[in-house]
Each structure stands twice: as structure tokens, then as C-alpha cells.
């Protein structure tokens, strides 16, 4: 089994992301996500709602329930009020220095108090050029289908836009076929008439407005736009790609010609005054008395919108921020966005598609590499909030991006990648456990499962530390035991030694009878592999010493073990036939470790290590140089070192000094002197005894061309 490289995992993650994004986009385009999208939009609008500097330039005058109660209580006014009462509101606001006064009120029916009442209001309207009256444009309701000839045209000039053109930008989306006009006594006196009709989103909530509509070949501004134009008659209005510009400020429009509102806060955000307070203030000023509204600057240079907020007057509308808004507050929000130039721009379909795929990739790719439940949970915690955070950041910058489709894509990509990852990782885990349980400790196997990318199952060249061990005289021991007793002995011995090797992170290559072959630094990299091998050798000898008394009772003899250690380059990997293979090592470094195990017999030592391993471990272990040996199968001599527990150094110091001096004489070819150095310690130090015997042989007949190398006579 070949493990998936990073490139393959990335491809898997990309495919999961592609499928997840496709499903999410299908749900989005079909409209199945709209219900939740509206709710998340309302959440963003509420979280990001903040008053703007332009908000301070807008005032509301509301005919609230208190005003109705005041009119009934103080003046005996029943509903509807006489229209001349509204004239007092206009007079006061004109007197207070308001830039514009827009009435979000339709006077489409004659006053029940007679035509004189309508004319009275009309006279006041006609004296104030900043007044904006209301008309209602619709597709199916309204009695008028053409602009009344007795009314001024009130043209709205939009550069780059021909209202009568058959396919003008957004023209087919904003055309109205019917209208309801104010009575002529009022309409004919207004400086400008504006459309007050707005459509809610499909869920009934008002989130966007039309800034103009086309009726009878004329562009009719909305109440908000008309309020701005009434105060700034020279303000330019022009169409542009993706929207329009008003007084130099860009206004993005959606595909149906709507501008998306940026709400400033809940109902009550704009400073509002009751109609009763305004009317009383005007009447008192006319009588030379102190007005009810004490602040003389309350309306100066402000745009004022008048309308109804009393519940019984039915002008309360669902809004995304704070529940219900009065109609004038919706109009005020649109005017505020015009003044601030910060309507929201909805993301186009290509942008939404691109974001959906990018976020799906952002979720799937990391998750496809996750190999633990904790890390997977972390990725869920990191990436699930990402679309929400991105949508809030975009909202703050003036862009509205669909949140639910992005969230759906990320959720599906995380879940899909998790499923794919665990399916493939499950196969990997089972393979690793089955392939390596006979070689590695459970702890190392868990590391492989956690990081399978570190595992290469084909043959590879790697620097390893190799361990060979063999029991001294085991053949004769085995001949004296019955098969059952021999099996128990071997199992106890091999289990004890293998536990130590596994505990040190070693890989068990194989057992050959009583011999053990193991190595370090594969399949996982282990920078301290030489130290692990050396420590294993010392621990195995110590453990055998502990078990020796029990084994003596079984076989009547002491068990002794010889170990050879080497560090070098070898080939490691799965080798064998198609039906059976072993994870094993090959190479000259492996052969040398085997030879060093056998050379122990010639020197009477128990652990011999090559110079390469000795250099790799440094001073971490006690060691002494034993010889320069020419082993069978190698031309060049190898420096060989005996390893022993550090606590033995002091106890064996005298013997080691004698041996070092004798070895120096031996290397120099002074065999007689070497014998004198070795003999005093020959009884307590087996290497001294081995050298003393050979030096006596060569004292009388030294070898020719002496190079100080001990030639091994057996494997």
C-alpha cells in the first residue's frame, strides 16, 4: 500500500470542496436558503448598526398616539384631522430653518372638512419651496395611468438614463403603470412630488428601497431622494455601471433597481418630535408666546420627514433592526444613506461563487490532513465562524455577501473532508497496525498512525543504528532441553529483550533462533538513534543479569549474551515476494554489526560497537577502544569499542589503564612489552587475557609488515 502524498491529499480536499460548493450553490440559486439568509442579514444589520455623521442632519416629526390624544383632548379633533393643522407643522419647520420638509402622507382623497381645508394646506405648501409631497406608484393599484395634465411635471433628470427608452438600465425593473396623486389643491402647490411606495422582501421585512421609478415616461424620485434634491436643487443624478451617483456619491443598485439600506440602529435612532409639540410651538409663536420645543436650533439645516407612528394609523413596518419601524423611519434611513453615500452593495453572482469555492477549499484542505479528533474539532471551531466573520467585515466595508451559502459550503466541506479523511486514514491505520505490529512497539505504531507521511514503505537508503545479539553456547543448551521447555525459555528471554528494544523505539527486524536483529531510525526518523541502540544493549544485559538466576534453575547453566552495534548506511524497506514480505535491512553496515557480535568471543566482551556508533553517542556512555579489527568480508580495519555501564568505570579503572597501555604497545608492534602490560590483569579482564595470548605467540615470530590490526579468524 502506497501512502497518499501531500499532492494527492490536496486533490482529495479540492474535490471535496468542489462538491460542497456545488451543493451549497445549488441550494442558494434554488432559493432554499433565502429564509435563513434573511435572518442572517438581519443579524448583521443589527450588529453593525451605528449612527453616522449624516444621521444628525435628519429629524422626524411623528403623529404618534400622544399627538392623537392631545388633539382629541385639547381641541376636540377626531381622526382624520383637518389638513390646515398640518400647515402649522410646515410653517414651524420653515421658521426653524429646516432644509427640506417631506410629508410621508398621501392626501389622495378630498378633506372631509371641505375643499377650503385642502386649499389652506395648499397655500402653506406653495409658500415653501423645500416641501416634498407624496404620491404612490404601483403596478396594479391607483386610479391614474398618465401624469395629470394640470400638475407640474416635476422632472427628475438622470444623466445617462432615458426614461422612455425600451431597455434603459434598470428601466424595465422600476417602471410603474399606475399612480395615486394628491388632490390637485395640494399637488399643484408642491415643489416636488415623490414616490413613497416601497416593497418588502419576500419575508415581509423592509431592507431595500427604490430611489426612483418611471411613470408615464417620467423619472419620479423617492421621498428620500426628493428630500435631498429639494434642499440641493443642483445636485447631479446619473446612472453608472452597477448603480447610480447622487450628488457625487455612488449608490449601488441590485438587479431589480433597489438600493440596499444600511440601518443606523433600532427604532428611535433618529431624533423625533411629536406632531403635537410642533403644532403647539407654532401656535404659541404666532401668539407671541414661548414654544413647547425649547431648542431653537433643533431643526436648523436639517432634513425633516413627517409621518405617522401611532399604531392605529397602520404605518408600522417590519425592519431588520429592532422589530417595527414607522414608515418615516424607513424613509429617514434611505435619506441618511444618500447623505452618507454608504448604501450597501450586494455581492454579484460571480463574486459569491468565487467566495463559496474559496471558503470551501479553506475548510476542506486543512481538514483532509487532520489525523486526530482534537485537531478536527479545532478546524471546525476555526472555520465554521469564518463566513460570519467575513460577512461582518464585508458589511463594515459596505458590501453585502450571502452568508448562508458560504456557511453551507464550509460546513459541507469540513464534514466531507472529515468523512473522506477518516475513511482513507482508517485504511492507513489498519494497514500500519497489521504491517508493523510484529516489528514496532504500540507507542511507535501510534506515532506512525499520527504521521503516516513520515512512512515510506518502499526500499530507501537511510543511516541506521543496528543491533545484533546472540546467546553464548545456546546450541548445546537447546540440545539438553525438551521442545516445550526450550520454547518457554526462548519466549521468556526474547520477550524480555524485545520489550526493552520497543521501549527504546527500536524496530524489530527478526528472530533467528535465539539471535535478535533490530534497528533504529526507521520507519520513523530518530535523531538519537545511536544512543537508543547503545542504551538498549546495556539495558538488555542488565535485564539478563536479573533473569539469570531463574534461567539457571531451568537449564542448570548461566545464560550470557553477546551484542554487536553499528551505525551506518543501509537499505531498509519491505522485501520479499508478492505474497509474503518483511520490513528488514540490508547492506554492509548490517553485516558489520553481525561481525561485531561474533568478535565478542575473541575478546571475551559482551557489547562491541563500531567507531561510527561510538562517535555518534559521544560521551553519553562509558567505552574503551578494544582493537582495530579486520573482520571477515571487509578489507579495511574497523576500530572497535567495548560499551559498559558508566558505574563500572571506577571499579574497572586499573584494568582499563593496564589494557590501554598494553594496547598502545600492541599497535606499535612491541609484543613483549604488551605481554608485560596485559598479564597482570589477565585474570580479571578478558580482553587483557586475549591480547596476552596473542602477544606471546608473536613475541618470537612477529608478523611481517605489522599494521596493528587484529585479524578476526571467524565470523
ABEGO torsion letter per residue (X at the ends): XBBBBAAAAAAAAAAAAAAAAAAAAAAAAAGAAAAAAAAAAAAAAAAABBBBAAAAABBBBBBBAAAAAAAAAAAGBBOBBBAAAAAAAAAAAAAAGBABBBBBBBBABBBAAEAAAAAAAAAAAAABAABBBBBBBBAABEABABBBAABBAGBBBBBGBBAABAABBGAAAABBABBBBBBAAAAAABABBBBABBBBBAAGBBABBBABBBBGGBBBBBAAAAAAAAABAABBBBBBBGEBBBGGBBBBBBAAGBBBBBBAEBBGABBBBBAAAAAAAAAAAAAGBBBABABAAAABGBBBBBBBABAAAGABBBBABGEBBBAAAAAAAAAAAAAAGABBBBBBAAAAAAAAAAAAAAAAAAAAABABAAAAAAAAAAAAAAAAAAAAAAAAAGBBBBAAAAAAAAAAAAAAAAAAAAAAAAAAAAAAAAAAAAABBAAAAAAAAABAAABBABBBBBBBBBBBBBBBGAAAAAAABBAAAAAAAAAAAAAAAAAAAAAAGBBBABBBEABBBBBBGOABBBAAAAAAAAAAAAAAAAAAAAAAAAAAAAAGBBBBBBBBBBBBBBBBEBBEBAABBBBBBBEAAAAAAAAAAAAAAAAGBABBBBAAAAAAAEAABBBBBABBBBBBGBABBBBBBBBBBAAAAAAAAAAAAAAAAAAAAAAAGBAAAAAAAAAAAAAABAAAAAAAAAAAAAAABBBBGBAGBBBBABX
